[in-house]
């Protein structure tokens, strides 16, 4: 599992936890937590796409 997959898993867990505690803790995430990880996942996706394009250009 790569970093992006782990971050996306955290986002899904946080979204699911918005209605109650997250599975691994009794903490109820707020909108800031969910939004922060969604932004991190977006940056990771953009970087992955950039690297994929760069590899394609070098071939």
C-alpha positions in Angstrom: 0.0 0.0 0.0 1.5 3.3 -1.0 1.2 6.6 0.8 -1.7 7.9 -1.4 -3.7 4.8 -0.7 -3.1 5.2 3.1 -4.2 8.8 3.0 -7.3 8.0 1.0 -8.1 5.3 3.6 -7.8 7.9 6.3 -10.1 10.3 4.4 -12.7 7.5 4.1 -12.4 6.6 7.7 -12.7 10.3 8.7 -15.8 10.7 6.6 -17.4 7.6 8.1 -16.4 8.9 11.6 -18.1 12.2 11.0 -21.3 10.5 12.3 -19.5 9.0 15.3 -16.2 7.9 16.6 -13.6 6.6 14.2 -13.0 2.8 14.4 -9.5 3.0 16.0 -10.3 5.7 18.6 -13.1 7.4 20.5 -12.2 10.7 18.8 -14.9 12.3 16.6 -13.3 14.1 13.7 -14.4 17.5 12.8 -14.8 19.1 9.4 -11.2 20.5 9.6 -9.7 17.0 10.0 -11.6 15.6 7.0 -10.9 18.6 4.8 -7.2 18.6 5.7 -6.7 15.0 4.7 -8.8 15.5 1.5 -6.4 18.3 0.6 -3.3 16.1 1.4 -4.8 13.4 -0.8 -5.3 15.9 -3.6 -1.7 17.0 -3.5 -0.5 13.4 -3.5 -2.7 12.6 -6.5 -1.4 15.6 -8.4 2.2 14.6 -7.6 1.5 11.0 -8.8 0.1 12.3 -12.0 3.0 14.7 -12.5 5.5 11.8 -12.0 3.5 9.6 -14.4 3.6 12.3 -17.1 7.3 12.9 -16.5 8.0 9.2 -16.9 6.0 9.1 -20.1 7.9 12.1 -21.5 11.3 10.5 -20.8 10.5 7.5 -22.9 
